[in-house]
Amino acid sequence: MLIHVVQSGQTLYSIAQTYGTSITAIVEANEIPNPDQLVVGQAIVIPIIGQFYTVQRGDSLWSISRKFGTSVFELAAVNGLNINQLLPIGLRLYIPERPKRQAEFNVYLEPLGAQVSQSLEDSARETAPYLTYLTHFSFQAQRDGSLKEPPIGNLQTIANEQNLVFSMAVTNLENNQFSAELGHILLTDDDVQTKFLNNIIATAKKYQFRDIHFDFEYLFPADREAYNQFLRRARDRIHSEGWFISSALAPKTSAEQKGQWYEAHDYKAHGEIMDWVVIMTYEWGYSGGPPMAVSPIGPVRDVLEYAVTEIPPQKIMMGQNLYGYDWTLPFVQGGPYAKAISPQQAIQLASKYNAEIKFDEEAQAPTFRYTDENQKVHEVWFEDARSIQAKFDLVKELHLRGVSYWKLGISFPQNWLLIIDNFQVVKK
């Protein structure tokens, strides 16, 4: 597949003609919300096998073959070229489809309300071909060791039918906040902990979960080793049932990183105990903070490069947001929170307000500004095909297990297209 960035004056017709495809194929692949009014700077995935490359100054068949992981001989053959000829600048070369490595993919699913909505179940079915795990968020631990269950709906059936590992996310959420006090009770009171583990096992059997996923956040730093010991005990119980055990980790860059979100998360211990981990490499740009990319490539790289020194890379899932944010300017700390939006909604906003999308090369993320009907200036950061491809390249470079998404129900069709273009999805 090819990622095309819309230039001034281009239409879907001219783009389709350029790549020898149809308007319908491009619109359907990208679920383009604005087919009659493309936005300058909008990234579009062209659904073709392989891709095209335009020769730049200094390029040779050898350098281009290295760039795309193919051979000089194959590149010359498919383009009808002599292997020794000089390449004219501007020549368009066809690049064959690249070999795909295996990878695993997880998505969190969070029902809101008393039942699982039909749209959320439909999303689970639609994205199932691109997934290894479907993680149901969340089963909330109680102070007596019981569990508060979310609605299940038809999710168990969907996971079974679609060959997904149904994963049970267990959290220390209490009154919609992660509770250190609740975590302390579960990790230090033996009787409560025994009841807690018994309830997890019974619930997993009831709903046919095959992975137990612990997302304990904002624990007391002093409970770090207690958390490790609890996970070892949980692992032994869970493995005896033939299931997987996994966990979510805050995005650290050193073992000594301070802050309550980080200190109780021991990367080295989780790397030894867990079958796989999700590292939450997002929320640098967040609803209550200043405008910036949610998962800028530099900080994401810093976290993952540290992580692979403590955790086997084949156990690491890179966390990835499916959403972006729309901030109202000027930003005021404690002022109005940014609004979460999907990539599709971001494109619609840019189209509505005739805003040009810029791509921040440092963050490897798209952004734009617009002025609304009340003359308020907004700044939007979101995800597109280019930002996701940059993350996929990092996953391959660091030999990670795969990618985990927060969360299902946010429309981003380009992401799923690029998964199958880059990877062979593992099923278990």
HELIX and SHEET records of a PDB file:
HELIX    1   1 LEU A   12  TYR A   19  1                                   8    
HELIX    2   2 ILE A   23  ASN A   30  1                                   8    
HELIX    3   3 LEU A   61  PHE A   68  1                                   8    
HELIX    4   4 VAL A   72  VAL A   78  1                                   7    
HELIX    5   5 GLN A  118  THR A  127  1                                  10    
HELIX    6   6 ALA A  128  TYR A  130  5                                   3    
HELIX    7   7 LEU A  155  GLU A  161  1                                   7    
HELIX    8   8 ALA A  180  THR A  188  1                                   9    
HELIX    9   9 ASP A  190  TYR A  207  1                                  18    
HELIX   10  10 PRO A  221  ASP A  223  5                                   3    
HELIX   11  11 ARG A  224  SER A  240  1                                  17    
HELIX   12  12 TYR A  267  ILE A  273  1                                   7    
HELIX   13  13 ILE A  297  GLU A  310  1                                  14    
HELIX   14  14 PRO A  313  LYS A  315  5                                   3    
HELIX   15  15 PRO A  343  LYS A  352  1                                  10    
HELIX   16  16 ALA A  385  GLU A  397  1                                  13    
HELIX   17  17 PRO A  413  ASN A  422  1                                  10    
SHEET    1   A 2 LEU A   2  VAL A   5  0                                        
SHEET    2   A 2 ALA A  43  ILE A  46 -1                                        
SHEET    1   B 2 GLN A  51  THR A  54  0                                        
SHEET    2   B 2 ARG A  92  ILE A  95 -1                                        
SHEET    1   C 9 LEU A 147  LYS A 148  0                                        
SHEET    2   C 9 TYR A 133  ALA A 141 -1                                        
SHEET    3   C 9 ARG A 101  LEU A 109  1                                        
SHEET    4   C 9 GLY A 402  TRP A 406  1                                        
SHEET    5   C 9 ILE A 316  ASN A 321  1                                        
SHEET    6   C 9 TRP A 276  ILE A 279  1                                        
SHEET    7   C 9 PHE A 244  LEU A 249  1                                        
SHEET    8   C 9 ASP A 211  ASP A 215  1                                        
SHEET    9   C 9 VAL A 165  THR A 171  1                                        
SHEET    1   D 4 LEU A 147  LYS A 148  0                                        
SHEET    2   D 4 TYR A 133  ALA A 141 -1                                        
SHEET    3   D 4 ARG A 101  LEU A 109  1                                        
SHEET    4   D 4 PHE A 423  VAL A 425  1                                        
SHEET    1   E 2 LEU A 173  GLU A 174  0                                        
SHEET    2   E 2 GLN A 177  PHE A 178 -1                                        
SHEET    1   F 5 LYS A 339  ILE A 341  0                                        
SHEET    2   F 5 GLY A 324  THR A 328 -1                                        
SHEET    3   F 5 VAL A 377  TRP A 381 -1                                        
SHEET    4   F 5 ALA A 365  THR A 371 -1                                        
SHEET    5   F 5 LYS A 358  ASP A 360 -1                                        
END                                                                             
